[in-house]
């Protein structure tokens, strides 16, 4: 079972078991990870699952699609090249160990 690591604002790591096919947002919400709310349920309309993907995994995860990039640009104050919406990152076996940093303080 792949694991996703969520880095807290205090630098602590929280490792969560994720199911293949599940997304980063659902795994976080299901596990009570602070900082990821997922208000819209993954419908690309809220950005409350904004994360920064660590360098090591950026190529594997890839960049945001056009709609996702537009929402990030409009919906968060600290949109960077590392930004993704957790609802748009689908867990695969290859992403075992994926490490992300939730960005709740960045919501407008």
C-alpha positions as CSV (number, residue, x, y, z in Angstrom):
1,X,0.0,0.0,0.0
2,X,1.6,3.3,-1.0
3,X,2.3,5.9,1.6
4,X,1.9,9.7,1.4
5,X,3.8,11.9,3.7
6,X,2.3,15.2,4.8
7,X,4.7,17.8,6.2
8,X,3.1,19.9,8.9
9,X,3.7,23.7,9.3
10,X,5.9,22.8,12.3
11,X,8.0,20.5,10.2
12,X,6.6,17.3,11.5
13,X,5.8,14.4,9.1
14,X,2.6,12.5,9.1
15,X,2.7,9.3,7.0
16,X,-0.7,8.0,5.7
17,X,-1.5,4.7,4.0
18,X,-3.2,5.5,0.7
19,X,-5.0,3.3,-1.7
20,X,-4.0,3.1,-5.4
21,X,-6.4,5.2,-7.3
22,X,-7.2,7.4,-4.3
23,X,-6.1,11.0,-4.5
24,X,-3.9,13.0,-2.1
25,X,-6.9,15.0,-0.8
26,X,-9.1,12.0,0.0
27,X,-6.3,10.2,1.8
28,X,-5.6,13.3,3.9
29,X,-9.3,13.9,4.8
30,X,-9.9,10.3,5.6
31,X,-6.9,10.3,7.9
32,X,-7.6,13.7,9.6
33,X,-4.5,15.4,8.2
34,X,-4.6,19.1,9.4
35,X,-4.5,21.7,6.6
36,X,-6.4,19.8,3.9
37,X,-10.1,20.4,4.0
38,X,-11.3,19.5,0.5
39,X,-14.5,21.6,0.7
40,X,-15.6,21.0,-2.8
41,X,-14.9,17.3,-2.7
42,X,-12.4,17.4,-5.6
43,X,-14.5,19.3,-8.1
44,X,-11.8,21.9,-8.9
45,X,-13.7,24.8,-7.3
46,X,-12.1,25.6,-3.9
47,X,-8.3,25.1,-3.6
48,X,-8.6,24.0,0.0
49,X,-6.5,21.0,-0.8
50,X,-3.5,23.1,-2.1
51,X,-0.2,21.4,-1.5
52,X,3.4,21.9,-2.4
53,X,5.0,18.8,-3.9
54,X,8.6,18.3,-2.8
55,X,11.3,18.4,-5.5
56,X,11.9,14.7,-5.5
57,X,8.4,13.9,-6.7
58,X,7.6,16.8,-8.9
59,X,8.5,15.1,-12.2
60,X,6.5,11.9,-11.2
61,X,3.5,13.9,-10.3
62,X,3.7,16.4,-13.1
63,X,2.4,19.9,-13.3
64,X,-1.2,21.1,-13.0
65,X,-3.6,21.0,-15.9
66,X,-5.0,24.3,-17.3
67,X,-8.1,24.4,-15.1
68,X,-6.1,23.4,-12.0
69,X,-3.5,26.1,-12.8
70,X,-6.2,28.7,-13.2
71,X,-7.8,27.9,-9.9
72,X,-4.4,27.9,-8.1
73,X,-3.5,31.2,-9.7
74,X,-6.8,32.7,-8.6
75,X,-7.4,30.8,-5.3
76,X,-4.1,30.8,-3.4
77,X,-1.7,33.5,-2.5
78,X,1.5,31.4,-2.7
79,X,1.1,29.6,-6.0
80,X,4.5,28.3,-7.0
81,X,6.0,25.7,-9.4
82,X,5.5,23.2,-6.6
83,X,1.8,23.9,-6.2
84,X,-0.8,21.2,-7.0
85,X,-4.3,20.5,-5.8
86,X,-4.3,17.3,-3.8
87,X,-7.6,16.3,-5.4
88,X,-5.8,16.1,-8.8
89,X,-2.9,13.9,-7.7
90,X,-3.9,10.2,-8.1
91,X,-1.9,7.8,-6.0
92,X,-0.1,5.0,-7.8
93,X,2.4,2.4,-6.6
94,X,5.2,4.6,-8.2
95,X,4.2,7.5,-5.9
96,X,4.9,5.5,-2.7
97,X,6.5,7.9,-0.3
98,X,5.1,11.0,-2.1
99,X,5.8,14.0,0.2
100,X,3.6,17.1,0.1
101,X,3.2,20.2,2.3
102,X,-0.4,21.3,2.8
103,X,-0.7,25.1,2.4
104,X,-3.9,26.1,4.3
105,X,-2.6,29.6,5.3
106,X,-2.4,30.5,1.6
107,X,-6.2,30.4,0.9
108,X,-7.8,33.7,-0.1
